[in-house]
């Protein structure tokens, strides 16, 4: 119980303005680009879907469950008559008695640039936050800052991003919560979401006809704090063009992440990430990813510069 109260206090400080990033984190960020960059929409020439589930700090609660539970679903597709792509991203985050829900619709204008393609995108949606206030007990009776019942609120949420890729590499820069949404709970309390900035980049290096190396980086910042992931995956491709991969990530000042996955079919893939914390005793984290691509026929030829399936 004391751990839950501590977690609630930490989350309250982050939402009410004390320096802390408010967006959930994912370890398999190389499979989750639309979540942070609307410029990615339509870049693969298929209807691409991805679902992730993350259990953060397993064993934190008294019953052995994780302290934070996060789910993410995204879908994007090339839409030739719009000269680009459309996307939808949904993320749900539960931290103790807090719950957050984000929904973003994206459009990216895509065109060829040099030896690759560039997508310039924007996302518009909503962010909703709630708290089961009946769980909280104020230290001082009548403290107006502590809700005595369930409260919730929502606000418009806007993001933008640019994503460039060739057959061998990609780089993207983006910003979330550009309008710094103000969330006003039903009890009158309010807080702002800090503007977040993202940088992603990766390279696809062929070692042999069967083996490839995919180093990448993921940088997230809200202007006050930053998170940097340095990732490396080794990819094996069999004669049916199905892939298996394994790798490791280093999250600066936090710990190591073990990565593994495989293509179950040419269109269905499964991934696993396990975070090993090296700086705190809150516990390790486990993440699952499932992705499926639907082939589509378009009147406009898909550019030869589209990413390899892994990218």
Order of alpha helices (4+ residues) and beta strands (2+ residues): alpha-beta-beta-beta-beta-beta-beta-beta-beta-beta-beta-beta-beta-beta-beta-beta-beta
